[in-house]
Each structure stands twice: as structure tokens, then as C-alpha cells.
Amino acid sequence: MDSTERHAAGTEHPTGSAGAGAADQQPDWPDPARLREVTERLAGAPPLVFPAECDRLRERLGAVARGEALLLQGGDCAETFAGATQESVEGKLRTLLQMAVVLSHGAALPVVKVGRMAGQFAKPRSRPVERQGSVELPVYRGDAVNGPGFTARDRTPDPERLGRMYEASATTLNLVRALTTGGFADLAQVHAWNRAFVAATPGSRRYERVADEITRALAFLRACGGDTRALATADFHVSHEGLLLDYERALTRTDPESGRTYATSGHLLWIGERTRRLDGPHVAFFSRIANPIAVKLGPSTTPDEVLRYVDLLDPDRQPGRLTFVVRMGAERIRDALPLLVEKAASEGAPVCWVSDPMHGNTFTGDDGRKTRRLDAVADELKGFVEVHRTLGTHAGGVHLELTGEDVTECLGGSHTIAPEMLSHRYESACDPRLNPAQALDLAFLLAEWYRDGTAALS
């Protein structure tokens, strides 16, 4: 009996349901029979990604764990079905490619590029319900679950949305694959975009040096007759939070060649801060899939918890298998992170350490909108780099919420977004995202810090 037949028959799925208690942050689906119909249909659908692609990403993340590469991971806080368009995908991909060029030059290391794309349609929430006046309804949990409109119809969880999530993810993946192999990712074009950004940026002198150095490097490569064909494409992978276990289990497949089990919904999945319970179903599910995986770690994480995650999720100590994405807040990163890194290093755990400087620096503005200050985001990221420099370990990269559109959701940046400008284009389905200019500001700053760190350590 194959995995599809097992799922349809209701017998134990390859990933099982081990883990104490009910899974955290799951929707209260009102019609279990309808949910079964949808997940059975998904269990028979083609995989969105393939084992060989996941293995290739794990190998590349192994280089990050060894200090030989950096990870750049970014995209929407929460994707929407309406946003699965060519224009939207191109914008995010363009921004990540631009950042990768700057980071690779600054750190003198290859950059592993991973999008928060093709699956990031669900979000954990701090409260199960939302109240407006005297009306209380289920909270919006992302397009994969319910709608953002404050009506009973919109907010009722609908399992059919899992099918739409699959379709939107397939559309996005098709666009990504076409763009990254069809000339869109050509290094010369990406650098031309960066030059245009620098030219249009107020006070861009601090960026001009890096841009000029990249220009000279490309010119030197061509003058030497170097083979530049490989520079016309980009290796790009997709990731999302593996939050909805009904969806993830339905898309789990066993590779007939290796016998290993993969979550075929995305190349890399992560466990969020709200679902990382050591004895919970999310950790149990992740322990059984062969994908590269990640765990978000907040400021309450203890060194012993770090070792337990390693033992449960990477018992074979395989470089590239496990990434820790730390989200501490600018005020805590320098105090909270060293103990965790030292503990993992003392046990020889070959994990990737990556900074998420977004989530720990969110606050609600005077107009009721959630926002972030770019200065605080940059300070947490700088603290992350400083901690690793002090410990002699590798600051493995960055995980950001960003968009390719000129939104006004985060404050600050070289093209300054002031508090009174938030209402101009605040379009996020959940949390505030960096716009392209703010993302590139951060990339140029991080490139400087990596370059300074390399010089200091050499």
C-alpha cells in the first residue's frame, strides 16, 4: 500500500502523529469529513518539490554550517492567493537576488538563496479570536485557513482553502523556476538594478564603494575571458513554516530510491516559536522528514532546549540538516544568544545559525498598525554578527520578511518612511515587511559588517 492509499484508508501516515497532545495553532475545522476529502485529494496530487532538490539544498546549507557560505531567506510574512502573480513573484525574487549579490561580495562567500514563498499562506496567532465592538469571530489565520474580512463567512475555517494553497504554491514555483533559468537572474542585470538603486538613494556614498567594486570584478572576469554562462541563472529554493499539519502530512511522500520520507510542500520547512514544544506533534513530524529543517528560537530558549532540538531533529549530526533562526529583539540579542551558540558548539552540533531580526522588534504605532523600525532591525542583526565574531563562530545569514513592492509598513531607511506615511501603502496580510529599498539598505549594511568581521578575524 503506497502513501496515498494509507492516507485514504485512514491508517497511520509515514510521519505518524507521535507527540503529546493536540498540535498547537491548528484551525478549528468545522467539518472533519470535508477536511478528509481535501487531504485525500492532496495525498494523490503531484509533489510540489522533489527529494533531489531538497537534498541539494541540504548540501548547500551544510556549507553554511561549516562557515563556507551564507543563507539569505526572505519573503512575505503571509502570502495571499491574490498575490500569486508574476509581478509579485518577480518583485520578491528581484529583491532577494539584488541582496544576494551585495552580501556575496561583502562576505566573499556564496549565498544560498531561499524564498519565504510557495507555501507561506498560514500564520500562527497570539489569540484564537478577534473582537470588534460586540462581535467576536475567529482570528484570521492566513488565506490557507480563512479570509481577512470580518464576517462569519470569511472567518470560518474552510478546508477547500488547503487545495487553493496547493494550487497557488504550484503557480509560484512554476514562476520561480522559469525566472531563475530564463535570464531574469543574470548577474549583470541584477547588478544594474543595484547600480540604479544606489544612484537614486539619498546619501548613497557609503554604498557606492561596494557597487563600484562589484562593477570592477565583473569587468575583470570578462576581460580575462572567464566563462560567465553560470552567472545567467540562479539556484533558488522555497520555504515556509510547516504549521498546518493536515496539509503537510497530505503532501508527505516516500522516495522510492532512498526510502526516505520528504515533505514535498517545500524545500525547507521551519517550526515557529509558538509550535516548537519539544514533546509536541510539530517536532515529532519534523523529526521524520528528510528535508532540511529549521526552528525559530525566541529569547526564552534555554541552552538545554537547543541540545534537545539537536538530539530530536538531527541525531546523526548532519551539516545542513538543522538551522536555528534566532528572533531575540535588539535589546536582548547580545545577552541571550551567546549561551545558546556556546552550548551547541561545545557539543559539536553542526547547525546553521541565522538571524530573524524582524519579529523581536515589532510594536504597534499610534494608528493601531503593527510596524518595525529599520534601525532596530539593523541593530539586532549587527548584534547577531558581533556575538558570532566574539565567539569565533559563523554568523550564517539572515531571515527577513520583505516584499518587492514599495509598501510603507516599516519605519526608517535611506528613503525614509515616517510614522505618518504608514497608511499610504500598508498592504501586509499580517506583519509589516521591508520594502525593496529598506531590504537593500540592510544588505549593504550587513555586507559591511561581514567584511569588517572577516578583516578582524584574519
Buried (B, 14 or more C-beta within 10 A) or exposed (E): EEBBEBBBEEEEBBBEEBBEEEBBBBBEBEEEEEBBBBBBBBBEBEBBBBBEBBBBBBEBBBBBBBBEBBBBBBBBBBBBBEBBEEEBBBBBBBBBBBBBBBBBBBBEBBBBBBBBBBBBBBBBBEEEEBEEEEEEBBBBBBBBBBBBEBEEEBBBBBBEBBBBBBEBBBBBBEBBEEBBBEEBBBBEBBBEBBBEBBEEBEEBEEBEEBBEEBBEEBEEBEEEEEEEEEBBBBBBBBBBBBBBBBBBBBBBBBBEEEEBBBBBBBBBBBBBBBBBBBEBBBBBBBBBBBBBBBBBBBBEBEBEBBBBBBBBBBEEBBBBBBBBBBBBBBBBBBEBBBEBBBBBBEBEBBBBBBBBBBBBBBEEBEEEBBBBBBEBBBBBBBBBBBBBBEBEBBBBBBBBBBBBBEBBBBBBBBBEBEBEEBEEBBBBBBBBBBBBBBBBBBBBBBBBBBBEBBEEEE
